[in-house]
Amino acid sequence: MEARKLNARRSNDQAGSGCEDEAPPQGSLPGRPLSAVARLYVYALHGCLCEVAFTAVWDWCSTADRRLAGHSSLWALPMYAIAIYLIESLRERLLARHLPLPLRLAAYTMFIYLWEFSWGVGLSLLGACPWDYSGFRYNLGGLVTLEYAVPWTVAAFMAEQHVIRNTLRIRLLN
C-alpha cells in the first residue's frame, strides 16, 4: 500500500509543471520550506566548503602541494551566506523574465564581482581583508581579479542549478 502511494506521489511530481528551474509552488509538497535563516546557514556552509576546496586545488596546481590544505576566513561565512541569498532573489527575477542561462550567469558573475569588491573595501578599512589579488595581472586594488571570472561563473552555475534550486526544494515535516 505504501509503495503505491509513493509511486503515485512520484508520478504526480514528474507530471508537474515541467519547469524544474523553479521552487515548487506553496502547498505542493508536504511540510514547510526552510526559513531564511536556515537557507543562509546552508549557503554559508556551501560557500566556505567551495572556497576551501578551490584554494586547495589552486595551491596544488601552482605549487604541487599534495596536502590539499585549503583555507578560508570566518568572514567568508556571512559573505557567502548573504551573497547566495541575494542571488536566490536575483535568480527568481531573471527566471521570471525567461532570460537564457548565459545571460543569467553573466548577471550573477557581475554581482559576485561587485559583492567581492564591496566586502574587500569594507574589510580593508578594518584591516581585515583575508585576500589580496595584487599579484594577479588584471586586478583592481588587489580586491578583485579578472583571472577568477571563469571560476566565479562556474560557482554561479553551481549556485543556481544545484545549491539554490535544491535548497528551495527542501521541506521540513512538522
Beta strands, then each sheet from edge to edge (+ up, - down):
strand 1: 32-33
strand 2: 139-140
strand 3: 144-145
strand 4: 171-172
sheet 1: 1+ 4-
sheet 2: 2+ 3-
end
